[in-house]
Amino acid sequence: MKDWTANESDALRSAGDFAVALAVCGYVVAAVVGLPLFEDGSFYFFTIVIEQAAVVPNLRVSAVLPQLPAVMAFSLGADLALGRFIFSAAYMAIPLVTLVGSWLLLRRRGPALLLLVLPSFLALQLNFSGVSELLSGLYLTWPVLLAMLLVPQRRWVMALAIGWGPLLLLLHPLAFIFCFGLGLVAWLLSWGAGDWGAWVAVKERLVWRRIGLWLVANGLARVAWTAFGLNDYERGRLNPSSALGYLFGETVAQHLLIAMLVCVTLLGFWVLHRRSLSSRASRASRALMLFLWLALLIVAWVSIEYLLGKGIVLKSAMTLGVGLLGMTAVTWLVLQRETGRILQRETERGVEREAGQSIQWKAERGMQKEAGLGAAGSKRPSTAMHMLGVALLMLLMAKSSAWWTGVRGLQDMVASSDTACIPFGDHEPYSLQWPWMVITDSWPTPFTALVTRPFVPTSEEGQFQPIAVMLKHDCCEQLRATGMLHLPVGVSLPFEAVDAALGPLRRPGLLPQ
């Protein structure tokens, strides 16, 4: 497939560069402040530090890949601060690399399509989890999908699609959605009926047909595993109340933002599909800008809520809908445009007059769709990309600020405590009850307090002030009596083992020196 440059606008490329650069800045800041350590991330990192091995959550084997850099760093002698950064950077690299990779694929071949990609990445920022396998699955699907659509003849794309099947199979119980979606696209690439898929060589169609079957087979294997191999935690998510909590956000602003992004995606699709065909496209462009301004205002609203401790959601499955909608729209636009290009070539070759008129009419429509993707001379798609990039940066900075504020409060708490153990419960300690501390007040708080510990120098060179540990309910008494740290999710470890890995810790009075 040739690069689509004839009708592309430099303004769109510049706008895409600007939007992606803003997103990259946001992801880098999130990595520096350790945002992936939120909730489950703290437990994962604690386990890596203590056991010097990756965590395989619920048999999701692919989930260990982002943990390997931190595991390797600790095996080479990295300290806690460096290990924290490496762990966070590895997880934040997933959205960063997939967005940059998607843009590199689009920049020469259809930069306007970024208008349908950015809403997905923006919607996913309503989730605070930086280690979610399901969210990672959506991120990882974007560049593979775009590569399949834009450069299906490349061998590396075929190899990537083959490798993505097992990766998704071992990633999450719902990853079959992505396997089936990519399998469908592979089948469309292999379908040579009529003009559809005619730009893919016959030999390549056979390869894509086999790749499609491979992806579907992996999806079916994941369905079988999901149906018969769920553990207690995953079955608990099927409970109606748990499922609803997993599906939706927590605040009105979050639901309004999802609604706005759905509208932006649909209007963006309509603008790119119908551009230059009628005045309806112009009206759709104006409506698109209106919804984008509303989305930007709602993003500011959501950002303020984050800073006040509201709407802190581990993950919300409804954000996936925006991504799946965008993928569907991109697939349709690319396939339709390539069909138009093939029809134009047939017309240029001079088929018979009667048939030529029909083909010419269809070719013109296909090339008009192509013009929509290039959007030459249009300012609105460029402005839309600018706005989406600003919105993405706003949410990332708000989340990072909220996390940094909460962690700083937690660090002050464990560093300034007069006791060796701080009781942790629904309404204690008091310092966790402030609204801005909500982001750190959850079941993994004892892990978070340890892995984000501050290093306050003492008068002795190379020594740091010891910190207090935080344990649930009567576990402080058990620590004094037995020397064992009883942490959440059934983790029990000797005080000395944790002190050696995450110390210095303040030693309870009854424990021997």
Secondary structure, DSSP 8 states (H G I E B T S, - for coil): -----TT--HHHHHHHHHHHHHHHHHHHHHHHHTGGGTTHHHHHHHHHHHHSS---GGG-GGGGGGGHHHHHHHHTT--HHHHHHHHHHHHHHHHHHHHHHHHHHHHHH-GGGHHHHHHHHHHGGG---SS-HHHHHHHHHHHHHHHHHH-TT-HHHHHHHHHHHHHHHTT-TTTHHHHHHHHHHHHHHH--STTTTTTS-HHHHHHHHHHHHHHHHHHHHHHHHHHH---HHHHHTTSHHHHHHHHS-SSHHHHHHHHHHHHHHHHHHHHHHHTTT-HHHHHHHHHHHHHHHHHHHHHHHHHHHHHTT----S--THHHHHHHHHHHHHHHHHHHHHHHHHHHHHHHT---HHHHHHHHHHHHHHHHHHHHHH-TT-SHHHHHHHHHHHHHHHHHHHHHHHHHHHHHHHHHHHHH-SSSEEEEBTTBSGGGGSGGGGGG-STTHHHHHHHT----B-SSTT-B--B-EEEETTHHHHHHHH-EEE-GGG-EEEHHHHHHHH--B---TTS--
